[in-house]
Amino acid sequence: MATRIRLRRVGRKGQAYFRIVVADSRSPRDGRFVAAIGNYNPRANPAVLDVNAEQARAWLEKGATPTDTVRSLLKQAGVFGKSAPPAA
């Protein structure tokens, strides 16, 4: 099963809020997921980012590939540090 780390949209219309999830690459954006590893609220001032770095690193080691947006968010959260594996 090819897994992706991506954003799952939640919240009302016009009040977007995202969860960072690990999901099968074939499942829809807001569909079934394997694990939730964080939250992202771009509407807060400043934007709120909460990521479980240990779980994120574990899923990256297992071969999960992050989307471009999630990759930049994980860099902000410090997941891609010296001890993190190189991204595919």
C-alpha positions in Angstrom: 0.0 0.0 0.0 1.5 3.3 -1.1 0.9 5.9 1.7 1.0 9.6 1.5 1.2 12.2 4.2 -1.3 14.9 3.2 -3.9 17.5 4.4 -7.5 16.6 5.2 -9.8 19.5 5.1 -12.3 20.0 7.9 -14.4 22.9 9.1 -17.2 25.0 7.7 -17.4 26.7 4.4 -14.9 29.6 4.4 -13.4 28.4 7.7 -10.9 25.9 6.4 -8.9 23.9 9.0 -6.7 21.0 8.1 -5.6 17.8 9.7 -2.3 16.2 8.7 -3.0 12.5 8.0 -1.4 9.4 6.6 -3.6 7.9 4.0 -3.6 5.4 1.1 -2.7 7.3 -2.0 -5.8 6.0 -3.7 -8.3 7.3 -1.1 -10.1 10.6 -1.6 -8.8 13.8 0.0 -11.3 13.8 2.9 -11.8 10.0 2.9 -10.4 7.2 5.0 -7.0 7.6 6.6 -4.6 5.4 8.5 -3.4 7.9 11.2 -3.7 11.5 12.1 -0.4 13.1 13.0 -1.1 16.8 13.3 -3.3 19.9 12.8 -2.8 23.0 10.7 -4.9 26.2 11.0 -3.9 28.7 8.4 -6.6 31.2 9.4 -5.2 31.9 12.8 -2.9 34.9 13.1 -0.1 33.6 13.2 -0.9 30.2 11.6 -1.1 27.4 14.1 0.9 24.2 13.3 0.8 21.2 15.6 2.7 18.1 14.5 3.7 14.9 16.3 7.3 14.8 15.1 8.0 11.3 16.3 5.0 9.8 14.4 5.9 11.9 11.3 9.4 10.6 11.3 8.2 7.0 11.9 5.9 7.2 8.9 8.6 8.7 6.7 10.9 5.8 7.7 8.2 3.4 6.6 8.1 5.0 3.2 5.2 7.4 3.3 5.7 10.3 0.9 4.5 13.8 1.9 2.8 16.1 -0.5 4.6 19.4 -1.4 2.5 21.4 1.0 2.9 18.9 3.9 6.7 18.7 3.2 7.0 22.5 3.7 4.9 22.3 6.9 7.0 19.5 8.2 10.1 21.5 7.6 8.6 24.4 9.6 7.8 22.0 12.4 11.4 20.7 12.4 10.7 17.2 11.4 13.3 17.3 8.6 16.3 17.9 10.8 19.7 16.2 11.0 18.2 13.0 12.4 15.4 12.8 9.8 15.8 10.5 6.8 16.1 12.0 3.4 12.8 12.6 1.6 12.1 10.6 -1.5 
